[in-house]
Amino acid sequence: MCESQGYVDCTMDDGVEEDRLEDMICDVGTKSFTQAQGYESMSSDAETHLYPRSTNFTRLSVMLRLMKLKTING
């Protein structure tokens, strides 16, 4: 229900409280939700150990090391 003008009028009537969740989602846009999903994924990867008894490596740290190797060596 996004308006084609690129914005939604956010003025609220004094006596009316409506759930404007759809309007807020349209204002924020799907790109922001995608970025938030990526942040959540990286946050959980930073806390998830690579394997159960690993204390030195997380999923994110290993991925970053692999990306570094790839950029150095092509």
CHARMM internal coordinates of N, CA and C (Angstrom, degrees):
IC EDIT
DIST 1 N 1 CA 1.4276
DIST 1 CA 1 C 1.5213
ANGL 1 N 1 CA 1 C 111.18
DIST 1 C 2 N 1.3221
ANGL 1 CA 1 C 2 N 117.72
DIHE 1 N 1 CA 1 C 2 N 32.65
DIST 2 N 2 CA 1.4507
ANGL 1 C 2 N 2 CA 122.28
DIHE 1 CA 1 C 2 N 2 CA 179.13
DIST 2 CA 2 C 1.5153
ANGL 2 N 2 CA 2 C 109.53
DIHE 1 C 2 N 2 CA 2 C -73.87
DIST 2 C 3 N 1.3108
ANGL 2 CA 2 C 3 N 115.12
DIHE 2 N 2 CA 2 C 3 N 138.73
DIST 3 N 3 CA 1.4425
ANGL 2 C 3 N 3 CA 119.07
DIHE 2 CA 2 C 3 N 3 CA 177.55
DIST 3 CA 3 C 1.5199
ANGL 3 N 3 CA 3 C 109.35
DIHE 2 C 3 N 3 CA 3 C -81.94
DIST 3 C 4 N 1.3014
ANGL 3 CA 3 C 4 N 116.44
DIHE 3 N 3 CA 3 C 4 N 147.01
DIST 4 N 4 CA 1.4552
ANGL 3 C 4 N 4 CA 120.99
DIHE 3 CA 3 C 4 N 4 CA -175.60
DIST 4 CA 4 C 1.5226
ANGL 4 N 4 CA 4 C 112.87
DIHE 3 C 4 N 4 CA 4 C -75.25
DIST 4 C 5 N 1.3067
ANGL 4 CA 4 C 5 N 118.94
DIHE 4 N 4 CA 4 C 5 N -8.30
DIST 5 N 5 CA 1.4560
ANGL 4 C 5 N 5 CA 121.84
DIHE 4 CA 4 C 5 N 5 CA -178.81
DIST 5 CA 5 C 1.5223
ANGL 5 N 5 CA 5 C 111.74
DIHE 4 C 5 N 5 CA 5 C -74.62
DIST 5 C 6 N 1.2946
ANGL 5 CA 5 C 6 N 119.14
DIHE 5 N 5 CA 5 C 6 N -14.63
DIST 6 N 6 CA 1.4518
ANGL 5 C 6 N 6 CA 122.39
DIHE 5 CA 5 C 6 N 6 CA 179.92
DIST 6 CA 6 C 1.5160
ANGL 6 N 6 CA 6 C 112.95
DIHE 5 C 6 N 6 CA 6 C 96.21
DIST 6 C 7 N 1.3233
ANGL 6 CA 6 C 7 N 117.46
DIHE 6 N 6 CA 6 C 7 N -4.35
DIST 7 N 7 CA 1.4484
ANGL 6 C 7 N 7 CA 120.26
DIHE 6 CA 6 C 7 N 7 CA 177.00
DIST 7 CA 7 C 1.5194
ANGL 7 N 7 CA 7 C 108.83
DIHE 6 C 7 N 7 CA 7 C -148.40
DIST 7 C 8 N 1.3104
ANGL 7 CA 7 C 8 N 114.29
DIHE 7 N 7 CA 7 C 8 N 164.12
DIST 8 N 8 CA 1.4563
ANGL 7 C 8 N 8 CA 120.47
DIHE 7 CA 7 C 8 N 8 CA 178.40
DIST 8 CA 8 C 1.5187
ANGL 8 N 8 CA 8 C 107.16
DIHE 7 C 8 N 8 CA 8 C -121.14
DIST 8 C 9 N 1.3157
ANGL 8 CA 8 C 9 N 116.96
DIHE 8 N 8 CA 8 C 9 N 135.22
DIST 9 N 9 CA 1.4598
ANGL 8 C 9 N 9 CA 120.53
DIHE 8 CA 8 C 9 N 9 CA 178.37
DIST 9 CA 9 C 1.5133
ANGL 9 N 9 CA 9 C 108.31
DIHE 8 C 9 N 9 CA 9 C -65.60
DIST 9 C 10 N 1.3316
ANGL 9 CA 9 C 10 N 116.91
DIHE 9 N 9 CA 9 C 10 N 119.00
DIST 10 N 10 CA 1.4558
ANGL 9 C 10 N 10 CA 120.03
DIHE 9 CA 9 C 10 N 10 CA -174.19
DIST 10 CA 10 C 1.5202
ANGL 10 N 10 CA 10 C 112.97
DIHE 9 C 10 N 10 CA 10 C -102.84
DIST 10 C 11 N 1.3183
ANGL 10 CA 10 C 11 N 117.76
DIHE 10 N 10 CA 10 C 11 N 12.86
DIST 11 N 11 CA 1.4544
ANGL 10 C 11 N 11 CA 119.29
DIHE 10 CA 10 C 11 N 11 CA 177.16
DIST 11 CA 11 C 1.5159
ANGL 11 N 11 CA 11 C 108.79
DIHE 10 C 11 N 11 CA 11 C -72.85
DIST 11 C 12 N 1.3023
ANGL 11 CA 11 C 12 N 116.06
DIHE 11 N 11 CA 11 C 12 N 138.10
DIST 12 N 12 CA 1.4628
ANGL 11 C 12 N 12 CA 120.71
DIHE 11 CA 11 C 12 N 12 CA -178.71
DIST 12 CA 12 C 1.5176
ANGL 12 N 12 CA 12 C 108.81
DIHE 11 C 12 N 12 CA 12 C -111.87
DIST 12 C 13 N 1.3128
ANGL 12 CA 12 C 13 N 115.70
DIHE 12 N 12 CA 12 C 13 N 140.09
DIST 13 N 13 CA 1.4550
ANGL 12 C 13 N 13 CA 120.14
DIHE 12 CA 12 C 13 N 13 CA 173.90
DIST 13 CA 13 C 1.5157
ANGL 13 N 13 CA 13 C 108.37
DIHE 12 C 13 N 13 CA 13 C -69.73
DIST 13 C 14 N 1.3175
ANGL 13 CA 13 C 14 N 116.46
DIHE 13 N 13 CA 13 C 14 N 151.18
DIST 14 N 14 CA 1.4652
ANGL 13 C 14 N 14 CA 120.60
DIHE 13 CA 13 C 14 N 14 CA -175.95
DIST 14 CA 14 C 1.5273
ANGL 14 N 14 CA 14 C 113.02
DIHE 13 C 14 N 14 CA 14 C -60.71
DIST 14 C 15 N 1.3143
ANGL 14 CA 14 C 15 N 117.75
DIHE 14 N 14 CA 14 C 15 N -42.50
DIST 15 N 15 CA 1.4462
ANGL 14 C 15 N 15 CA 120.66
DIHE 14 CA 14 C 15 N 15 CA -174.50
DIST 15 CA 15 C 1.5182
ANGL 15 N 15 CA 15 C 114.66
DIHE 14 C 15 N 15 CA 15 C -94.62
DIST 15 C 16 N 1.3153
ANGL 15 CA 15 C 16 N 118.28
DIHE 15 N 15 CA 15 C 16 N -3.96
DIST 16 N 16 CA 1.4551
ANGL 15 C 16 N 16 CA 120.48
DIHE 15 CA 15 C 16 N 16 CA -173.18
DIST 16 CA 16 C 1.5271
ANGL 16 N 16 CA 16 C 109.97
DIHE 15 C 16 N 16 CA 16 C -112.19
DIST 16 C 17 N 1.3076
ANGL 16 CA 16 C 17 N 115.35
DIHE 16 N 16 CA 16 C 17 N 123.20
DIST 17 N 17 CA 1.4602
ANGL 16 C 17 N 17 CA 120.08
DIHE 16 CA 16 C 17 N 17 CA 172.99
DIST 17 CA 17 C 1.5139
ANGL 17 N 17 CA 17 C 107.07
DIHE 16 C 17 N 17 CA 17 C -116.86
DIST 17 C 18 N 1.3151
ANGL 17 CA 17 C 18 N 115.98
DIHE 17 N 17 CA 17 C 18 N 111.71
DIST 18 N 18 CA 1.4472
ANGL 17 C 18 N 18 CA 120.87
DIHE 17 CA 17 C 18 N 18 CA -178.31
DIST 18 CA 18 C 1.5157
ANGL 18 N 18 CA 18 C 109.25
DIHE 17 C 18 N 18 CA 18 C -113.81
DIST 18 C 19 N 1.2965
ANGL 18 CA 18 C 19 N 114.96
DIHE 18 N 18 CA 18 C 19 N 157.40
DIST 19 N 19 CA 1.4492
ANGL 18 C 19 N 19 CA 120.14
DIHE 18 CA 18 C 19 N 19 CA 173.36
DIST 19 CA 19 C 1.5176
ANGL 19 N 19 CA 19 C 107.54
DIHE 18 C 19 N 19 CA 19 C -83.32
DIST 19 C 20 N 1.2956
ANGL 19 CA 19 C 20 N 117.61
DIHE 19 N 19 CA 19 C 20 N 108.10
DIST 20 N 20 CA 1.4556
ANGL 19 C 20 N 20 CA 121.89
DIHE 19 CA 19 C 20 N 20 CA -177.25
DIST 20 CA 20 C 1.5175
ANGL 20 N 20 CA 20 C 111.18
DIHE 19 C 20 N 20 CA 20 C -107.35
DIST 20 C 21 N 1.3067
ANGL 20 CA 20 C 21 N 116.13
DIHE 20 N 20 CA 20 C 21 N 35.75
DIST 21 N 21 CA 1.4495
ANGL 20 C 21 N 21 CA 120.89
DIHE 20 CA 20 C 21 N 21 CA -178.55
DIST 21 CA 21 C 1.5230
ANGL 21 N 21 CA 21 C 111.79
DIHE 20 C 21 N 21 CA 21 C -60.07
DIST 21 C 22 N 1.3154
ANGL 21 CA 21 C 22 N 117.34
DIHE 21 N 21 CA 21 C 22 N -43.90
DIST 22 N 22 CA 1.4687
ANGL 21 C 22 N 22 CA 120.18
DIHE 21 CA 21 C 22 N 22 CA 179.50
DIST 22 CA 22 C 1.5214
ANGL 22 N 22 CA 22 C 110.95
DIHE 21 C 22 N 22 CA 22 C -61.26
DIST 22 C 23 N 1.3291
ANGL 22 CA 22 C 23 N 116.83
DIHE 22 N 22 CA 22 C 23 N -40.77
DIST 23 N 23 CA 1.4587
ANGL 22 C 23 N 23 CA 120.12
DIHE 22 CA 22 C 23 N 23 CA 178.32
DIST 23 CA 23 C 1.5237
ANGL 23 N 23 CA 23 C 110.99
DIHE 22 C 23 N 23 CA 23 C -63.72
DIST 23 C 24 N 1.3255
ANGL 23 CA 23 C 24 N 116.49
DIHE 23 N 23 CA 23 C 24 N -41.12
DIST 24 N 24 CA 1.4639
ANGL 23 C 24 N 24 CA 120.16
DIHE 23 CA 23 C 24 N 24 CA 179.44
DIST 24 CA 24 C 1.5286
ANGL 24 N 24 CA 24 C 111.08
DIHE 23 C 24 N 24 CA 24 C -65.22
DIST 24 C 25 N 1.3150
ANGL 24 CA 24 C 25 N 116.60
DIHE 24 N 24 CA 24 C 25 N -40.13
DIST 25 N 25 CA 1.4659
ANGL 24 C 25 N 25 CA 120.69
DIHE 24 CA 24 C 25 N 25 CA 178.31
DIST 25 CA 25 C 1.5189
ANGL 25 N 25 CA 25 C 109.69
DIHE 24 C 25 N 25 CA 25 C -63.53
DIST 25 C 26 N 1.3091
ANGL 25 CA 25 C 26 N 117.24
DIHE 25 N 25 CA 25 C 26 N -41.37
DIST 26 N 26 CA 1.4663
ANGL 25 C 26 N 26 CA 120.72
DIHE 25 CA 25 C 26 N 26 CA 178.08
DIST 26 CA 26 C 1.5213
ANGL 26 N 26 CA 26 C 110.89
DIHE 25 C 26 N 26 CA 26 C -63.85
DIST 26 C 27 N 1.3312
ANGL 26 CA 26 C 27 N 117.50
DIHE 26 N 26 CA 26 C 27 N -38.36
DIST 27 N 27 CA 1.4618
ANGL 26 C 27 N 27 CA 121.13
DIHE 26 CA 26 C 27 N 27 CA 178.68
DIST 27 CA 27 C 1.5213
ANGL 27 N 27 CA 27 C 111.42
DIHE 26 C 27 N 27 CA 27 C -64.73
DIST 27 C 28 N 1.3113
ANGL 27 CA 27 C 28 N 116.03
DIHE 27 N 27 CA 27 C 28 N -43.98
DIST 28 N 28 CA 1.4581
ANGL 27 C 28 N 28 CA 120.66
DIHE 27 CA 27 C 28 N 28 CA -177.46
DIST 28 CA 28 C 1.5155
ANGL 28 N 28 CA 28 C 110.20
DIHE 27 C 28 N 28 CA 28 C -71.32
DIST 28 C 29 N 1.3070
ANGL 28 CA 28 C 29 N 116.97
DIHE 28 N 28 CA 28 C 29 N -42.99
DIST 29 N 29 CA 1.4556
ANGL 28 C 29 N 29 CA 121.38
DIHE 28 CA 28 C 29 N 29 CA 178.20
DIST 29 CA 29 C 1.5150
ANGL 29 N 29 CA 29 C 111.99
DIHE 28 C 29 N 29 CA 29 C 91.99
DIST 29 C 30 N 1.3105
ANGL 29 CA 29 C 30 N 114.97
DIHE 29 N 29 CA 29 C 30 N 158.30
DIST 30 N 30 CA 1.4637
ANGL 29 C 30 N 30 CA 120.27
DIHE 29 CA 29 C 30 N 30 CA -176.79
DIST 30 CA 30 C 1.5154
ANGL 30 N 30 CA 30 C 111.88
DIHE 29 C 30 N 30 CA 30 C -73.17
DIST 30 C 31 N 1.3287
ANGL 30 CA 30 C 31 N 118.08
DIHE 30 N 30 CA 30 C 31 N -26.00
DIST 31 N 31 CA 1.4581
ANGL 30 C 31 N 31 CA 120.58
DIHE 30 CA 30 C 31 N 31 CA 179.83
DIST 31 CA 31 C 1.5311
ANGL 31 N 31 CA 31 C 110.83
DIHE 30 C 31 N 31 CA 31 C -61.38
DIST 31 C 32 N 1.3133
ANGL 31 CA 31 C 32 N 117.33
DIHE 31 N 31 CA 31 C 32 N -40.42
DIST 32 N 32 CA 1.4613
ANGL 31 C 32 N 32 CA 120.85
DIHE 31 CA 31 C 32 N 32 CA 179.73
DIST 32 CA 32 C 1.5217
ANGL 32 N 32 CA 32 C 110.94
DIHE 31 C 32 N 32 CA 32 C -66.36
DIST 32 C 33 N 1.3306
ANGL 32 CA 32 C 33 N 117.35
DIHE 32 N 32 CA 32 C 33 N -37.52
DIST 33 N 33 CA 1.4512
ANGL 32 C 33 N 33 CA 119.83
DIHE 32 CA 32 C 33 N 33 CA 177.95
DIST 33 CA 33 C 1.5259
ANGL 33 N 33 CA 33 C 110.51
DIHE 32 C 33 N 33 CA 33 C -66.21
DIST 33 C 34 N 1.3191
ANGL 33 CA 33 C 34 N 116.81
DIHE 33 N 33 CA 33 C 34 N -36.80
DIST 34 N 34 CA 1.4615
ANGL 33 C 34 N 34 CA 120.63
DIHE 33 CA 33 C 34 N 34 CA 177.03
DIST 34 CA 34 C 1.5120
ANGL 34 N 34 CA 34 C 110.41
DIHE 33 C 34 N 34 CA 34 C -64.82
DIST 34 C 35 N 1.3240
ANGL 34 CA 34 C 35 N 117.49
DIHE 34 N 34 CA 34 C 35 N -42.09
DIST 35 N 35 CA 1.4573
ANGL 34 C 35 N 35 CA 121.44
DIHE 34 CA 34 C 35 N 35 CA 178.15
DIST 35 CA 35 C 1.5210
ANGL 35 N 35 CA 35 C 110.49
DIHE 34 C 35 N 35 CA 35 C -64.67
DIST 35 C 36 N 1.3240
ANGL 35 CA 35 C 36 N 117.51
DIHE 35 N 35 CA 35 C 36 N -39.46
DIST 36 N 36 CA 1.4600
ANGL 35 C 36 N 36 CA 120.79
DIHE 35 CA 35 C 36 N 36 CA 178.46
DIST 36 CA 36 C 1.5189
ANGL 36 N 36 CA 36 C 110.79
DIHE 35 C 36 N 36 CA 36 C -63.93
DIST 36 C 37 N 1.3277
ANGL 36 CA 36 C 37 N 116.96
DIHE 36 N 36 CA 36 C 37 N -39.83
DIST 37 N 37 CA 1.4622
ANGL 36 C 37 N 37 CA 121.28
DIHE 36 CA 36 C 37 N 37 CA 177.34
DIST 37 CA 37 C 1.5253
ANGL 37 N 37 CA 37 C 110.23
DIHE 36 C 37 N 37 CA 37 C -62.68
DIST 37 C 38 N 1.3252
ANGL 37 CA 37 C 38 N 116.50
DIHE 37 N 37 CA 37 C 38 N -41.29
DIST 38 N 38 CA 1.4606
ANGL 37 C 38 N 38 CA 120.55
DIHE 37 CA 37 C 38 N 38 CA 178.21
DIST 38 CA 38 C 1.5155
ANGL 38 N 38 CA 38 C 111.32
DIHE 37 C 38 N 38 CA 38 C -64.08
DIST 38 C 39 N 1.3243
ANGL 38 CA 38 C 39 N 117.07
DIHE 38 N 38 CA 38 C 39 N -39.12
DIST 39 N 39 CA 1.4678
ANGL 38 C 39 N 39 CA 121.21
DIHE 38 CA 38 C 39 N 39 CA 178.38
DIST 39 CA 39 C 1.5177
ANGL 39 N 39 CA 39 C 110.53
DIHE 38 C 39 N 39 CA 39 C -65.43
DIST 39 C 40 N 1.3315
ANGL 39 CA 39 C 40 N 116.71
DIHE 39 N 39 CA 39 C 40 N -44.11
DIST 40 N 40 CA 1.4685
ANGL 39 C 40 N 40 CA 120.50
DIHE 39 CA 39 C 40 N 40 CA 178.23
DIST 40 CA 40 C 1.5217
ANGL 40 N 40 CA 40 C 110.66
DIHE 39 C 40 N 40 CA 40 C -60.25
DIST 40 C 41 N 1.3097
ANGL 40 CA 40 C 41 N 116.14
DIHE 40 N 40 CA 40 C 41 N -43.07
DIST 41 N 41 CA 1.4523
ANGL 40 C 41 N 41 CA 120.96
DIHE 40 CA 40 C 41 N 41 CA -179.45
DIST 41 CA 41 C 1.5264
ANGL 41 N 41 CA 41 C 111.05
DIHE 40 C 41 N 41 CA 41 C -63.29
DIST 41 C 42 N 1.3394
ANGL 41 CA 41 C 42 N 116.87
DIHE 41 N 41 CA 41 C 42 N -45.19
DIST 42 N 42 CA 1.4627
ANGL 41 C 42 N 42 CA 119.68
DIHE 41 CA 41 C 42 N 42 CA 179.32
DIST 42 CA 42 C 1.5192
ANGL 42 N 42 CA 42 C 111.39
DIHE 41 C 42 N 42 CA 42 C -67.05
DIST 42 C 43 N 1.3207
ANGL 42 CA 42 C 43 N 117.62
DIHE 42 N 42 CA 42 C 43 N -36.23
DIST 43 N 43 CA 1.4613
ANGL 42 C 43 N 43 CA 120.66
DIHE 42 CA 42 C 43 N 43 CA 178.13
DIST 43 CA 43 C 1.5200
ANGL 43 N 43 CA 43 C 111.46
DIHE 42 C 43 N 43 CA 43 C -63.34
DIST 43 C 44 N 1.3164
ANGL 43 CA 43 C 44 N 116.00
DIHE 43 N 43 CA 43 C 44 N -43.65
DIST 44 N 44 CA 1.4676
ANGL 43 C 44 N 44 CA 118.77
DIHE 43 CA 43 C 44 N 44 CA 179.42
DIST 44 CA 44 C 1.5242
ANGL 44 N 44 CA 44 C 110.78
DIHE 43 C 44 N 44 CA 44 C -69.90
DIST 44 C 45 N 1.3446
ANGL 44 CA 44 C 45 N 117.48
DIHE 44 N 44 CA 44 C 45 N -35.01
DIST 45 N 45 CA 1.4623
ANGL 44 C 45 N 45 CA 120.47
DIHE 44 CA 44 C 45 N 45 CA 177.18
DIST 45 CA 45 C 1.5219
ANGL 45 N 45 CA 45 C 111.41
DIHE 44 C 45 N 45 CA 45 C -67.19
DIST 45 C 46 N 1.3193
ANGL 45 CA 45 C 46 N 117.48
DIHE 45 N 45 CA 45 C 46 N -31.49
DIST 46 N 46 CA 1.4633
ANGL 45 C 46 N 46 CA 120.96
DIHE 45 CA 45 C 46 N 46 CA 178.74
DIST 46 CA 46 C 1.5219
ANGL 46 N 46 CA 46 C 111.63
DIHE 45 C 46 N 46 CA 46 C -69.46
DIST 46 C 47 N 1.3258
ANGL 46 CA 46 C 47 N 116.68
DIHE 46 N 46 CA 46 C 47 N -24.93
DIST 47 N 47 CA 1.4653
ANGL 46 C 47 N 47 CA 120.99
DIHE 46 CA 46 C 47 N 47 CA -178.97
DIST 47 CA 47 C 1.5253
ANGL 47 N 47 CA 47 C 113.12
DIHE 46 C 47 N 47 CA 47 C -98.47
DIST 47 C 48 N 1.3291
ANGL 47 CA 47 C 48 N 117.50
DIHE 47 N 47 CA 47 C 48 N -16.23
DIST 48 N 48 CA 1.4589
ANGL 47 C 48 N 48 CA 121.85
DIHE 47 CA 47 C 48 N 48 CA -176.61
DIST 48 CA 48 C 1.5231
ANGL 48 N 48 CA 48 C 109.72
DIHE 47 C 48 N 48 CA 48 C -87.47
DIST 48 C 49 N 1.3136
ANGL 48 CA 48 C 49 N 115.76
DIHE 48 N 48 CA 48 C 49 N 122.01
DIST 49 N 49 CA 1.4634
ANGL 48 C 49 N 49 CA 119.96
DIHE 48 CA 48 C 49 N 49 CA 178.50
DIST 49 CA 49 C 1.5256
ANGL 49 N 49 CA 49 C 109.91
DIHE 48 C 49 N 49 CA 49 C -69.31
DIST 49 C 50 N 1.3155
ANGL 49 CA 49 C 50 N 115.23
DIHE 49 N 49 CA 49 C 50 N 150.68
DIST 50 N 50 CA 1.4572
ANGL 49 C 50 N 50 CA 120.55
DIHE 49 CA 49 C 50 N 50 CA -177.38
DIST 50 CA 50 C 1.5278
ANGL 50 N 50 CA 50 C 111.21
DIHE 49 C 50 N 50 CA 50 C -62.38
DIST 50 C 51 N 1.3068
ANGL 50 CA 50 C 51 N 115.96
DIHE 50 N 50 CA 50 C 51 N -42.07
DIST 51 N 51 CA 1.4591
ANGL 50 C 51 N 51 CA 121.62
DIHE 50 CA 50 C 51 N 51 CA 173.22
DIST 51 CA 51 C 1.5175
ANGL 51 N 51 CA 51 C 107.41
DIHE 50 C 51 N 51 CA 51 C -143.73
DIST 51 C 52 N 1.3186
ANGL 51 CA 51 C 52 N 119.62
DIHE 51 N 51 CA 51 C 52 N 164.20
DIST 52 N 52 CA 1.4700
ANGL 51 C 52 N 52 CA 122.61
DIHE 51 CA 51 C 52 N 52 CA -167.18
DIST 52 CA 52 C 1.5369
ANGL 52 N 52 CA 52 C 116.01
DIHE 51 C 52 N 52 CA 52 C -52.19
DIST 52 C 53 N 1.3019
ANGL 52 CA 52 C 53 N 119.36
DIHE 52 N 52 CA 52 C 53 N -41.85
DIST 53 N 53 CA 1.4657
ANGL 52 C 53 N 53 CA 119.61
DIHE 52 CA 52 C 53 N 53 CA -175.71
DIST 53 CA 53 C 1.5258
ANGL 53 N 53 CA 53 C 113.01
DIHE 52 C 53 N 53 CA 53 C -98.47
DIST 53 C 54 N 1.3049
ANGL 53 CA 53 C 54 N 116.93
DIHE 53 N 53 CA 53 C 54 N 8.89
DIST 54 N 54 CA 1.4599
ANGL 53 C 54 N 54 CA 121.28
DIHE 53 CA 53 C 54 N 54 CA -179.46
DIST 54 CA 54 C 1.5229
ANGL 54 N 54 CA 54 C 110.26
DIHE 53 C 54 N 54 CA 54 C -76.22
DIST 54 C 55 N 1.3240
ANGL 54 CA 54 C 55 N 116.15
DIHE 54 N 54 CA 54 C 55 N 128.39
DIST 55 N 55 CA 1.4586
ANGL 54 C 55 N 55 CA 120.10
DIHE 54 CA 54 C 55 N 55 CA 175.43
DIST 55 CA 55 C 1.5275
ANGL 55 N 55 CA 55 C 110.98
DIHE 54 C 55 N 55 CA 55 C -113.14
DIST 55 C 56 N 1.3272
ANGL 55 CA 55 C 56 N 116.94
DIHE 55 N 55 CA 55 C 56 N -14.61
DIST 56 N 56 CA 1.4591
ANGL 55 C 56 N 56 CA 120.80
DIHE 55 CA 55 C 56 N 56 CA -176.46
DIST 56 CA 56 C 1.5180
ANGL 56 N 56 CA 56 C 113.68
DIHE 55 C 56 N 56 CA 56 C -93.80
DIST 56 C 57 N 1.3175
ANGL 56 CA 56 C 57 N 117.93
DIHE 56 N 56 CA 56 C 57 N -27.35
DIST 57 N 57 CA 1.4521
ANGL 56 C 57 N 57 CA 120.49
DIHE 56 CA 56 C 57 N 57 CA -171.66
DIST 57 CA 57 C 1.5274
ANGL 57 N 57 CA 57 C 111.51
DIHE 56 C 57 N 57 CA 57 C -124.20
DIST 57 C 58 N 1.3318
ANGL 57 CA 57 C 58 N 113.72
DIHE 57 N 57 CA 57 C 58 N 136.07
DIST 58 N 58 CA 1.4630
ANGL 57 C 58 N 58 CA 119.97
DIHE 57 CA 57 C 58 N 58 CA 170.78
DIST 58 CA 58 C 1.5219
ANGL 58 N 58 CA 58 C 107.41
DIHE 57 C 58 N 58 CA 58 C -111.95
DIST 58 C 59 N 1.3134
ANGL 58 CA 58 C 59 N 116.11
DIHE 58 N 58 CA 58 C 59 N 169.56
DIST 59 N 59 CA 1.4646
ANGL 58 C 59 N 59 CA 119.36
DIHE 58 CA 58 C 59 N 59 CA 179.52
DIST 59 CA 59 C 1.5233
ANGL 59 N 59 CA 59 C 111.08
DIHE 58 C 59 N 59 CA 59 C -59.71
DIST 59 C 60 N 1.3223
ANGL 59 CA 59 C 60 N 116.68
DIHE 59 N 59 CA 59 C 60 N -38.81
DIST 60 N 60 CA 1.4599
ANGL 59 C 60 N 60 CA 120.20
DIHE 59 CA 59 C 60 N 60 CA -178.77
DIST 60 CA 60 C 1.5270
ANGL 60 N 60 CA 60 C 111.65
DIHE 59 C 60 N 60 CA 60 C -70.76
DIST 60 C 61 N 1.3313
ANGL 60 CA 60 C 61 N 117.67
DIHE 60 N 60 CA 60 C 61 N -41.89
DIST 61 N 61 CA 1.4634
ANGL 60 C 61 N 61 CA 119.45
DIHE 60 CA 60 C 61 N 61 CA -178.64
DIST 61 CA 61 C 1.5262
ANGL 61 N 61 CA 61 C 111.59
DIHE 60 C 61 N 61 CA 61 C -64.19
DIST 61 C 62 N 1.3199
ANGL 61 CA 61 C 62 N 116.91
DIHE 61 N 61 CA 61 C 62 N -37.54
DIST 62 N 62 CA 1.4644
ANGL 61 C 62 N 62 CA 120.23
DIHE 61 CA 61 C 62 N 62 CA 177.93
DIST 62 CA 62 C 1.5222
ANGL 62 N 62 CA 62 C 110.47
DIHE 61 C 62 N 62 CA 62 C -67.62
DIST 62 C 63 N 1.3149
ANGL 62 CA 62 C 63 N 117.04
DIHE 62 N 62 CA 62 C 63 N -42.01
DIST 63 N 63 CA 1.4598
ANGL 62 C 63 N 63 CA 120.21
DIHE 62 CA 62 C 63 N 63 CA 179.21
DIST 63 CA 63 C 1.5266
ANGL 63 N 63 CA 63 C 110.52
DIHE 62 C 63 N 63 CA 63 C -62.78
DIST 63 C 64 N 1.3294
ANGL 63 CA 63 C 64 N 117.05
DIHE 63 N 63 CA 63 C 64 N -41.29
DIST 64 N 64 CA 1.4602
ANGL 63 C 64 N 64 CA 120.07
DIHE 63 CA 63 C 64 N 64 CA 178.54
DIST 64 CA 64 C 1.5222
ANGL 64 N 64 CA 64 C 111.96
DIHE 63 C 64 N 64 CA 64 C -64.96
DIST 64 C 65 N 1.3221
ANGL 64 CA 64 C 65 N 117.22
DIHE 64 N 64 CA 64 C 65 N -38.57
DIST 65 N 65 CA 1.4699
ANGL 64 C 65 N 65 CA 120.31
DIHE 64 CA 64 C 65 N 65 CA 176.96
DIST 65 CA 65 C 1.5261
ANGL 65 N 65 CA 65 C 111.49
DIHE 64 C 65 N 65 CA 65 C -65.23
DIST 65 C 66 N 1.3233
ANGL 65 CA 65 C 66 N 116.73
DIHE 65 N 65 CA 65 C 66 N -40.30
DIST 66 N 66 CA 1.4638
ANGL 65 C 66 N 66 CA 119.84
DIHE 65 CA 65 C 66 N 66 CA 177.94
DIST 66 CA 66 C 1.5345
ANGL 66 N 66 CA 66 C 111.31
DIHE 65 C 66 N 66 CA 66 C -65.57
DIST 66 C 67 N 1.3220
ANGL 66 CA 66 C 67 N 116.39
DIHE 66 N 66 CA 66 C 67 N -40.00
DIST 67 N 67 CA 1.4639
ANGL 66 C 67 N 67 CA 119.81
DIHE 66 CA 66 C 67 N 67 CA 178.17
DIST 67 CA 67 C 1.5305
ANGL 67 N 67 CA 67 C 110.76
DIHE 66 C 67 N 67 CA 67 C -65.04
DIST 67 C 68 N 1.3294
ANGL 67 CA 67 C 68 N 116.30
DIHE 67 N 67 CA 67 C 68 N -38.28
DIST 68 N 68 CA 1.4704
ANGL 67 C 68 N 68 CA 120.04
DIHE 67 CA 67 C 68 N 68 CA 177.88
DIST 68 CA 68 C 1.5219
ANGL 68 N 68 CA 68 C 110.67
DIHE 67 C 68 N 68 CA 68 C -63.69
DIST 68 C 69 N 1.3362
ANGL 68 CA 68 C 69 N 116.80
DIHE 68 N 68 CA 68 C 69 N -43.93
DIST 69 N 69 CA 1.4677
ANGL 68 C 69 N 69 CA 120.46
DIHE 68 CA 68 C 69 N 69 CA 177.38
DIST 69 CA 69 C 1.5304
ANGL 69 N 69 CA 69 C 111.26
DIHE 68 C 69 N 69 CA 69 C -60.48
DIST 69 C 70 N 1.3135
ANGL 69 CA 69 C 70 N 115.34
DIHE 69 N 69 CA 69 C 70 N -40.45
DIST 70 N 70 CA 1.4610
ANGL 69 C 70 N 70 CA 119.50
DIHE 69 CA 69 C 70 N 70 CA -179.27
DIST 70 CA 70 C 1.5284
ANGL 70 N 70 CA 70 C 111.34
DIHE 69 C 70 N 70 CA 70 C -65.66
DIST 70 C 71 N 1.3369
ANGL 70 CA 70 C 71 N 116.57
DIHE 70 N 70 CA 70 C 71 N -41.54
DIST 71 N 71 CA 1.4671
ANGL 70 C 71 N 71 CA 118.62
DIHE 70 CA 70 C 71 N 71 CA -179.44
DIST 71 CA 71 C 1.5177
ANGL 71 N 71 CA 71 C 112.07
DIHE 70 C 71 N 71 CA 71 C -70.18
DIST 71 C 72 N 1.3152
ANGL 71 CA 71 C 72 N 117.10
DIHE 71 N 71 CA 71 C 72 N -34.41
DIST 72 N 72 CA 1.4670
ANGL 71 C 72 N 72 CA 119.93
DIHE 71 CA 71 C 72 N 72 CA 179.16
DIST 72 CA 72 C 1.5169
ANGL 72 N 72 CA 72 C 111.29
DIHE 71 C 72 N 72 CA 72 C -70.30
DIST 72 C 73 N 1.3219
ANGL 72 CA 72 C 73 N 116.49
DIHE 72 N 72 CA 72 C 73 N -43.88
DIST 73 N 73 CA 1.4580
ANGL 72 C 73 N 73 CA 121.10
DIHE 72 CA 72 C 73 N 73 CA -173.05
DIST 73 CA 73 C 1.5337
ANGL 73 N 73 CA 73 C 114.25
DIHE 72 C 73 N 73 CA 73 C -97.61
DIST 73 C 74 N 1.2940
ANGL 73 CA 73 C 74 N 117.21
DIHE 73 N 73 CA 73 C 74 N -6.40
DIST 74 N 74 CA 1.4716
ANGL 73 C 74 N 74 CA 119.96
DIHE 73 CA 73 C 74 N 74 CA 176.86
DIST 74 CA 74 C 1.4390
ANGL 74 N 74 CA 74 C 113.59
DIHE 73 C 74 N 74 CA 74 C 82.57
END
COOR INIT
IC SEED 1 N 1 CA 1 C
IC BUILD
